[in-house]
Amino acid sequence: MAGKLYLCATPIGNLDDMTFRVLETLKNVDLIAAEDTRNSIKLLNHFDIHTEMTSYHEYNKYDKASYLIQKMQEGKDVALITDAGTPAISDPGEVLVSECSKAGITVTSLPGPAACITALTLSGLSTRRFCFEGFLPSSDEKKARKRILEDLTDESRTIIIYEAPHHLKAALKDLREYLGDRRIAVCRELTKKFEEVRHTSIEEAISFYDDNEPRGEYVLVIEGKSLKEQDDEKRLSFREMSIGEHMKYYEDAGVPHKDAMKKVAADRGVGKREIYQALLKKEKM
């Protein structure tokens, strides 16, 4: 009988956030795969856990996944832990989960701390709809970074981004360039003694960190573009067309004339009669 993979969430700062279920699992599995065994041994020692560990990280994630799956196929249970938080979230664990799915290995997740959700709940911004971007591509990956920032420009959901302290200033400046000056919660040292949540704007955050050197790991929670703002921008773009060009846009796509008038009116935020009168006037000219 094959073993299982247990995704075990570990504290992101405060060790009291460790769950009883994770503790029992880490004690009872046959092997713990850890992102950094030197970091994780401190956690295991703190809770008096002596289970064998092996490394599983970004640079061995494919080869080691094969090894771990082989162990599970032999009947061994494996727990996966990351340095902090929930495995597979901005973490090489997603590869192991994918490979386990292909191999028919059962995977179960033991919920617990996640920096992205912790920051979102502290942000004061909308939690109804949100997207998690993880770490932006580095400044060296200019094309990939530009593409993702462009994709975020019209994002209406609350945006969550992770950032390292030495990249924070550049990230804030890029966010201002592509997203404009929006509300932002800059979160650092979450669950730790010096936890800080700075409710501010992107512009004000840039000014603050020009005078104060960033320290600690950051989670940025950024206000999405409002639906009203999106609609207003869309109307402005359509108003750059003449009504005739606007009608042609829809009719060329196969929309019947009367339905096209309704769409044009809706796009421009006016009544259908106004569109009809404008087209009639044009015909008489």
N, C-alpha and C positions, 0 to 999 in steps of 0.2 A: 504493500500500500504506500502510495507516494506521500511525502510530507507536504507541509504548507509553507507559504510565505506570509509572515506577519509584518505589516507596515506599522512601526511603533513610533508614535509622536513623542518627542522628548521636549523638556522645557526650553524656552527661548531665552531664559535668563534666570527666573526664579525657580529653584529646584523643587519647591513645594507644589509646583504645578504638575509634577509627575503623577500619573494615575496609578491606582492600585492594579488595574488590569495589565498595564504595560509592565509594571514591576514583576508581576507573577509570570508574565510571558517571557521576559528577558531571563528570568531565573530558570525556566523550564524548557526552552528551546535547545536544540543541539548546537546551534551556531548563531552568532550575531555578526552580521555584515555591517560595518561602520564606515562612514565617510572618512573619518580620520581617527584611527585607533588610539593615537596619542591623546586626542581630546576626549574621546569616549571612555577611556580607561578611568578618567577622573570621575565621570558620572557613575560608572559601574562600581568603583571603589566606594563612592559616597553611599550607595545603596547596598553595599556588601553583596554584589553580584559577581560570580566567578565563572560565568559561561565563556567558552572559547570564542575569540573574536577573529575576524579576518577583514582585510580592507576592501572596500568597494567605493570607488570614486570616479570622477570624470575621466581619468586617464586609463582606467582599466575596465570600464563599465561593460564593454562587449565581451571580452575574454572572461572576465570574472562572472558575468551573468551565466555563461555556459557552465562554468565550474559549479556555481550555486544551484543551478537547475539539475545538474547531475546528482548533487548531494540530495536534493529533494526527491528526485526520482528513485533514489536508494532508500527513501523513507525518512530522511532527516528533516526536522522542522527548522526553518531559518527565520530569524528576525532581522529586519532592516531598520537601521537608525541613521539619521543624518546628524550633522553637528548640532543642530538646534531646530526644533519645529517638526513639521510633518514630512516624512519622506515622499519623494516624487513631485514635490512642489518646488519648481526652480532647482531641480536636484536630479542627479543621474539615476535615481531610483525609478524614474518613469521608464527607462530602458528595460530594467529588470522586470517590472510589472508587465510590460508588453511582451517580453520573451516568455514569461511564465504563462501568459494567456495563450500564446502559440503552442506551448508545450503541454497545455492542459493541466498546469499546476494551479491548485486553488490558492487564491490570494485573499487575505482579509485585512482590513484597515482598522487599527485601534486609535480612535480619534483623540485629539489632544491639542496642544498649542500650535498655532499657525500665526506668524507675524502679520500676514496680510489681513486676516480677519480681525485680529486684535486691533490693528491700526484703523481699519475701517470703522469699527464700532466706537473708537475714540475720536474720530475725525470731525463729527458734527455735520458731515455732508450726507447726501442721500445714500441709504443702504438698500433701497428697493431694487435698484439695478446697478450693477458694477462690473468692471472687467479687470482682470489681473494680467499685467504685462510682464511681471518679473523684472529682471535686469535688462535695461536697454543694451543693444549692441555697443561695444566700446567705440570711442572716438576714432579708433584706427579702422573700424568697419564702417566707413562713411556712407556707402550706398545703403547698407542694411539699416543703419541708424536713421538715415533720412527717410527711408520708405516707411518705417514703423511710426516715426513722428508725424509724417504726412497722414498716415492712416488714423492717427489719434486726433487729428485736427478737428474732425466733425463728430467725434465720439460723444454721444449724449449721456452715456452711463458714467458713473463715478469711476475714475481710473486709479489703479494701485500699481506703484512702481517701487522696486527695491533699488537702493543705491549705496555704494561704498563711500566712505567719507572723502577719499581723495578724488572722487569723480562727481561729488555733489554739486559743486559750483557750475561745472560745465553742463550738467544735466538740467539745472534750473534755468540757465541761460538758453539752452536749446528749447526747453518747454515754453519759455516766454516767446521765443521767436516763432514757434509753430502754433501754439495754442492761445497766445495772447496772455493778458494778465487776468488769471482766474483765481478763485479761492483755492487754498491748499492747506492741508494739515501736514506739517513736517514732524514725523515721529521718530524718536531715537531711544535707544536703551530700554525698549519695551519690557515691562514686568520687573525691571531691575531697580536698584535703589535710586538711581538718578534718572528715572524715566521722565521723558519730556515730550509734550505734544504742543507744537507751536501752530496755533490757528492764525493764518495770515493770508497774504496774497503772494503770487509768484514774484512780483516786483519787490515787495517788501522782504521776502525771503532772500532774494539776491543781495539786497543792501545789507541785511543782517549778517550773512555769511562772508561778505566782503570785509567785514570788521571782526568776525568771530570765526576762528578756524573750526571746521567741522570735525567732530569726534564721535566715534561709535558707528554702528550700522544704522542706516536710515530706511524708513518706509515713507514714501510720498503718496498722499491721497489727494487727488486733484478733482475739482468740480468738473463735471461733464458740460458740454455745450447744451444750453436749454433748447427744448423743441421749438419754442417761440423764436429764438435766435436763428435756428436752422431754417424755419419757415420764412422769416424776414429776409435772410440771405438768398433763399431760393427765389422769392418774389423779386428781389432786386436784380438777380441775374436774368430772370425772364423779362423784366421791364427794359432790359438793354436791347431786347428784340422788338421789332414792330409787331403789332397784333397780327398782321398778315404773315410774317415769318413764324410767329408762334403757332398760328393755325396750321401752316404748312408742316411744321415739326411733327404735329400729331397726325395730320392727314397722310403724310408720307409713310407713317408707321401703320396705316390701315385703319385709323380711327374714323368712324363716320362723322360727317360734318357737324351734326347737332351735338354729338358727344364731345367732339373736339372743342366746340364753343364752351361747353360746361367745364372742360378741363382747363382751358385758357383762362376762363373767369376765376376758377378756383386758384390757379397758379398766381394770378395777379391780384387776388384779394378783392375782386370787384364782382358786380352782378352780371349775369349772363346777358341781360338787356343792354348793358354798356358795350359788351363785345359785339352784339348784333348791330347796334347803332353805328359803331366804328367801321364794321365791315360794309354796312349799307352805304355809309358816306363815301367809303373808298370806291365802291362800285359806281357811284354817281359821278365821280370826278372824271 
